[in-house]
Amino acid sequence: MTEQFFEMLWDCEQCATRGLLAKSQRHCPACGSAQNPEKRYFPEPGKEIEVAGHRYTGADWLCAYCQSPNGASASFCGNCGGPKDGTKEVARVVDKADEPPILAPTSVTPPSGRRGWGRMVAAIAALVAIVVGYSLFSKHDETATVVSRSWVRTIDVERFAAVSESAWCDALPAGAYDVTRFSQQRGTRQVEAGQECKDKRIDKGDGTFVRENECTPRFKDVPVFDMKCNFHVDRWQVQRTEKAAGDAAATPTWPMPQLATTGFLRGLGQERAGPRHETYTVNLAAKEGKQWRCDVLPAVWAALKEQQNVRLEVRGTGGAVCDSLGR
């Protein structure tokens, strides 16, 4: 298929004549000024003028003496006679339709009467930030009295039981039984779904341009299905939690859970002692009526006595830094 060439346009800088043909009119017909190739531009879509029988030989070269454009086959400038040697090609024009849009930064200037209010609001916000920061991060010491101490110890009791679960069949756990399979969407994948094509205008550099159809693939998401499995599997699970609790008068002890251990099919129904947890709490008060509750390490809890005065670090918000009791 024969390539079609179309005229670029240019505007005369001397007499302001607009829309001159870049290939056919190297000089302004109104004032005779030579064409400035930097003023070339594409016509509006739908108003292109074809250059009939055009044979492309290359981009124009720019005369080093008068800056006039000359055809690639010319050895001397048609405007001033300067030689082609050592010259460079004219700059190509990029179609604005192919350039990404440039978003200008927006700014809002408040009315002059509101600027004072804006400064005041900013100052108040800064003051609030300082107060909040001080409250959150400042600390001070207070003398507090140990009012009471308590403890809680728990043991999770686990039972070996049949559990209903589901998973992708390629990740089925060992020991699974009563397995049923079904299809379910597991994700998506992209597949090509045609192409998006548009005409792209390319400056050839000799006062003409061509149109090329540029296509890019278009993709869409399609679901991907896989096999999902429902099944039973025998696992240890927390069945209940046994608890022991007391105050300072009672020595901390662990609960003694009654465990079912024998006589079950495949071991189902058997029980065992699982993870243990313990919490040691100290309640404190100050003369001003302030009160705090702290969970501490067992050694710290044991070292404290009721009615004992201790140093306690307190945040600006009023909360106790409980770790300071063990320092």
C-alpha positions as CSV (number, residue, x, y, z in Angstrom):
1,M,0.0,0.0,0.0
2,T,1.4,3.4,-1.0
3,E,2.1,5.7,1.9
4,Q,0.1,8.9,2.0
5,F,1.8,12.2,2.8
6,F,0.1,15.3,4.2
7,E,1.1,18.9,4.5
8,M,2.4,20.2,7.9
9,L,1.4,23.8,8.5
10,W,3.5,26.9,9.6
11,D,2.8,30.5,10.6
12,C,4.8,33.5,9.3
13,E,6.5,35.4,12.1
14,Q,6.9,38.5,10.0
15,C,3.4,39.2,8.8
16,A,1.4,36.8,11.0
17,T,0.0,34.9,8.0
18,R,-1.3,31.6,9.4
19,G,-1.9,28.1,8.1
20,L,0.8,28.1,5.4
21,L,1.7,24.7,3.8
22,A,5.1,23.5,5.1
23,K,6.0,21.4,2.0
24,S,4.6,23.5,-0.8
25,Q,5.2,27.0,0.6
26,R,8.9,27.5,1.7
27,H,8.4,31.2,1.7
28,C,5.4,33.3,2.9
29,P,3.3,34.3,-0.2
30,A,2.3,37.5,1.6
31,C,5.7,38.9,2.6
32,G,8.3,36.6,1.1
33,S,9.8,35.6,4.5
34,A,11.5,32.2,4.6
35,Q,9.8,29.4,6.5
36,N,10.8,28.8,10.1
37,P,10.7,25.0,10.6
38,E,10.2,25.5,14.4
39,K,6.8,27.0,13.6
40,R,5.5,23.8,11.9
41,Y,2.5,22.1,13.3
42,F,-0.1,19.5,12.5
43,P,-3.5,20.6,11.1
44,E,-6.7,19.9,12.9
45,P,-8.0,16.4,12.4
46,G,-10.1,16.1,9.3
47,K,-8.5,19.1,7.6
48,E,-5.4,17.3,6.4
49,I,-4.2,18.2,2.9
50,E,-2.6,15.4,0.9
51,V,0.7,15.9,-1.0
52,A,0.0,14.1,-4.3
53,G,2.8,12.1,-5.8
54,H,5.3,13.0,-3.0
55,R,8.5,11.0,-2.9
56,Y,10.2,11.1,0.5
57,T,14.0,11.5,0.4
58,G,14.7,12.4,4.0
59,A,14.2,15.1,6.6
60,D,15.1,18.7,5.8
61,W,18.4,20.2,6.9
62,L,18.7,23.5,8.6
63,C,20.9,26.1,6.9
64,A,23.7,27.1,9.3
65,Y,23.7,30.7,7.9
66,C,20.0,31.7,7.6
67,Q,18.3,28.9,9.5
68,S,16.0,28.1,6.4
69,P,14.9,24.5,5.8
70,N,16.1,22.7,2.7
71,G,15.2,19.4,1.2
72,A,17.4,16.4,2.0
73,S,18.6,16.2,-1.7
74,A,19.7,19.8,-1.9
75,S,23.4,20.6,-1.6
76,F,23.0,24.3,-1.1
77,C,20.5,26.5,0.7
78,G,17.7,27.7,-1.6
79,N,17.4,30.9,0.4
80,C,21.0,32.1,0.9
81,G,23.2,29.6,-1.0
82,G,25.0,28.3,2.0
83,P,26.5,24.7,1.8
84,K,24.9,21.6,3.3
85,D,28.1,20.4,4.9
86,G,28.0,20.4,8.7
87,T,24.3,21.1,9.0
88,K,21.8,19.2,11.1
89,E,18.3,18.1,10.5
90,V,15.3,20.1,11.5
91,A,13.5,19.2,14.8
92,R,10.5,16.9,14.4
93,V,7.2,17.9,15.8
94,V,5.3,15.6,18.2
95,D,1.6,15.5,17.8
96,K,0.0,17.0,20.9
97,A,-2.7,14.3,20.8
98,D,0.1,11.8,21.7
99,E,1.5,13.9,24.6
100,P,0.3,13.1,28.2
101,P,-1.8,16.0,29.6
102,I,0.1,18.3,31.9
103,L,-1.9,19.1,35.0
104,A,-1.2,22.7,36.1
105,P,-0.9,23.1,39.9
106,T,-3.9,24.7,41.4
107,S,-3.8,27.2,44.3
108,V,-6.5,28.9,46.2
109,T,-5.8,32.4,47.4
110,P,-8.1,33.2,50.3
111,P,-9.8,36.6,50.4
112,S,-7.7,39.2,52.2
113,G,-10.3,39.4,55.0
114,R,-9.9,35.7,55.8
115,R,-6.1,35.6,55.9
116,G,-6.0,36.8,59.5
117,W,-8.4,34.0,60.5
118,G,-6.3,31.5,58.7
119,R,-3.2,32.5,60.7
120,M,-5.2,32.4,63.9
121,V,-6.5,28.9,63.2
122,A,-3.0,27.7,62.3
123,A,-1.6,29.1,65.6
124,I,-4.4,27.4,67.6
125,A,-3.7,24.1,65.8
126,A,0.0,24.4,66.7
127,L,-0.8,25.1,70.3
128,V,-3.2,22.1,70.5
129,A,-0.4,20.0,68.9
130,I,2.0,21.1,71.6
131,V,-0.4,20.4,74.4
132,V,-1.3,17.0,73.1
133,G,2.3,16.1,72.5
134,Y,3.2,17.1,76.0
135,S,0.3,15.1,77.5
136,L,1.3,12.0,75.5
137,F,5.1,12.0,76.0
138,S,5.8,13.9,79.3
139,K,6.3,11.9,82.5
140,H,6.6,12.7,86.2
141,D,7.1,10.7,89.4
142,E,4.4,10.3,92.0
143,T,4.3,8.5,95.4
144,A,1.7,5.7,95.4
145,T,0.5,3.2,98.0
146,V,0.0,-0.5,97.3
147,V,-3.7,-1.0,98.1
148,S,-4.0,-4.7,97.1
149,R,-2.5,-7.5,95.1
150,S,-4.1,-10.3,93.2
151,W,-3.2,-13.1,90.8
152,V,-4.9,-15.3,88.1
153,R,-3.5,-18.5,86.7
154,T,-5.2,-20.4,83.8
155,I,-4.6,-23.6,81.9
156,D,-6.2,-24.3,78.5
157,V,-7.6,-27.8,78.3
158,E,-7.4,-29.2,74.7
159,R,-9.5,-32.0,73.3
160,F,-8.6,-34.3,70.4
161,A,-11.7,-34.0,68.1
162,A,-12.9,-34.3,64.5
163,V,-12.9,-30.8,63.0
164,S,-14.7,-29.8,59.8
165,E,-12.5,-27.7,57.5
166,S,-12.0,-26.7,53.9
167,A,-8.9,-26.0,51.8
168,W,-7.8,-26.1,48.2
169,C,-7.4,-29.7,47.3
170,D,-3.7,-29.3,46.4
171,A,-3.1,-28.3,50.1
172,L,-5.1,-31.0,51.7
173,P,-3.6,-31.8,55.2
174,A,-2.3,-35.2,56.1
175,G,-4.9,-37.3,57.8
176,A,-7.9,-35.7,56.1
177,Y,-10.9,-37.9,55.6
178,D,-14.6,-37.7,54.4
179,V,-13.2,-35.6,51.6
180,T,-15.7,-34.0,49.1
181,R,-14.6,-31.9,46.1
182,F,-16.2,-29.0,44.3
183,S,-15.1,-26.3,41.8
184,Q,-14.6,-22.8,43.1
185,Q,-13.0,-19.6,41.7
186,R,-9.5,-19.3,43.0
187,G,-8.4,-16.1,41.2
188,T,-8.3,-14.4,37.9
189,R,-5.9,-14.2,34.9
190,Q,-5.6,-11.7,32.1
191,V,-6.2,-12.8,28.5
192,E,-6.0,-10.7,25.4
193,A,-9.4,-9.5,24.2
194,G,-8.8,-7.7,21.0
195,Q,-6.8,-4.5,20.3
196,E,-7.3,-0.8,20.7
197,C,-6.1,1.1,17.6
198,K,-5.7,4.8,16.8
199,D,-4.2,6.9,14.0
200,K,-0.9,8.3,15.0
201,R,0.6,11.3,13.0
202,I,4.3,11.3,12.5
203,D,6.3,14.3,11.3
204,K,8.7,13.2,8.5
205,G,10.8,16.3,8.9
206,D,10.4,17.5,5.3
207,G,7.2,19.5,5.8
208,T,5.0,16.5,5.5
209,F,3.6,13.9,7.9
210,V,2.1,10.4,7.6
211,R,-0.6,8.6,9.5
212,E,0.1,5.3,11.0
213,N,-2.4,2.9,12.6
214,E,-1.0,2.1,16.0
215,C,-2.5,-0.8,17.9
216,T,-2.0,-2.1,21.5
217,P,-3.5,-5.3,22.9
218,R,-6.5,-5.0,25.2
219,F,-6.8,-7.4,28.1
220,K,-9.6,-8.6,30.4
221,D,-9.7,-10.6,33.6
222,V,-11.2,-14.0,33.4
223,P,-11.9,-16.2,36.5
224,V,-9.6,-19.2,37.2
225,F,-11.3,-22.2,38.8
226,D,-9.8,-24.9,40.9
227,M,-10.9,-27.8,43.1
228,K,-11.8,-27.0,46.7
229,C,-12.2,-29.7,49.3
230,N,-14.4,-30.1,52.4
231,F,-13.1,-32.6,54.9
232,H,-12.7,-33.8,58.4
233,V,-9.4,-33.9,60.3
234,D,-8.6,-34.9,63.9
235,R,-7.0,-32.0,65.7
236,W,-6.2,-30.8,69.3
237,Q,-8.5,-27.8,70.1
238,V,-9.0,-25.7,73.2
239,Q,-12.1,-27.1,74.8
240,R,-12.2,-25.0,78.0
241,T,-10.0,-23.0,80.3
242,E,-9.4,-23.9,83.9
243,K,-8.8,-21.0,86.3
244,A,-7.3,-20.4,89.7
245,A,-7.3,-16.9,91.4
246,G,-6.5,-15.3,94.7
247,D,-5.2,-12.3,96.5
248,A,-1.9,-11.7,98.3
249,A,-2.9,-14.0,101.2
250,A,-3.1,-17.1,98.9
251,T,0.0,-18.6,97.4
252,P,-0.3,-18.6,93.6
253,T,-1.1,-22.2,92.4
254,W,-2.1,-23.8,89.1
255,P,-5.5,-25.2,88.7
256,M,-5.9,-29.0,88.6
257,P,-8.1,-29.8,85.6
258,Q,-9.8,-33.2,85.3
259,L,-8.8,-34.7,82.0
260,A,-10.5,-37.4,79.9
261,T,-7.6,-39.6,78.7
262,T,-8.7,-43.1,77.6
263,G,-11.4,-45.3,76.0
264,F,-12.1,-43.4,72.8
265,L,-12.0,-44.4,69.1
266,R,-8.9,-43.1,67.3
267,G,-8.2,-41.2,70.5
268,L,-11.1,-38.8,69.8
269,G,-12.4,-37.2,73.0
270,Q,-9.1,-37.4,74.9
271,E,-8.0,-34.3,76.7
272,R,-4.6,-32.8,77.6
273,A,-3.3,-29.7,79.4
274,G,-2.3,-27.0,77.0
275,P,-0.7,-23.6,77.3
276,R,-0.5,-21.9,80.7
277,H,-1.1,-18.2,81.4
278,E,-0.6,-16.1,84.6
279,T,-1.3,-12.5,85.5
280,Y,-0.1,-10.6,88.6
281,T,-2.0,-7.4,89.3
282,V,-1.2,-4.6,91.7
283,N,-3.7,-1.9,92.7
284,L,-2.2,1.5,93.7
285,A,-3.6,4.8,95.0
286,A,-2.3,8.3,95.7
287,K,-3.3,10.7,98.4
288,E,-5.1,12.9,95.9
289,G,-7.5,10.1,95.1
290,K,-5.8,8.9,91.9
291,Q,-5.8,5.2,91.3
292,W,-3.9,2.8,89.0
293,R,-4.0,-0.8,88.1
294,C,-0.8,-2.5,86.9
295,D,0.0,-6.0,85.7
296,V,3.6,-6.7,86.6
297,L,6.2,-9.5,86.6
298,P,5.9,-12.3,89.2
299,A,9.1,-11.2,91.0
300,V,7.9,-7.6,91.2
301,W,4.5,-8.7,92.5
302,A,6.1,-10.8,95.2
303,A,8.4,-8.0,96.3
304,L,5.6,-5.6,96.9
305,K,3.6,-5.4,100.2
306,E,0.2,-4.0,101.0
307,Q,0.3,-0.4,102.4
308,Q,3.9,0.0,101.0
309,N,4.7,3.4,99.5
310,V,6.4,3.1,96.0
311,R,7.6,5.5,93.4
312,L,5.4,5.4,90.3
313,E,6.1,7.0,86.9
314,V,3.0,8.7,85.5
315,R,2.4,10.0,82.0
316,G,1.0,13.5,81.3
317,T,-2.3,11.9,80.4
318,G,-2.5,10.3,83.9
319,G,-1.8,6.7,82.9
320,A,0.8,4.8,85.0
321,V,4.0,3.5,83.5
322,C,3.7,0.1,85.2
323,D,7.3,-1.0,84.2
324,S,8.6,1.7,86.6
325,L,7.5,-0.4,89.6
326,G,10.3,-2.9,89.0
327,R,13.1,-0.3,88.6
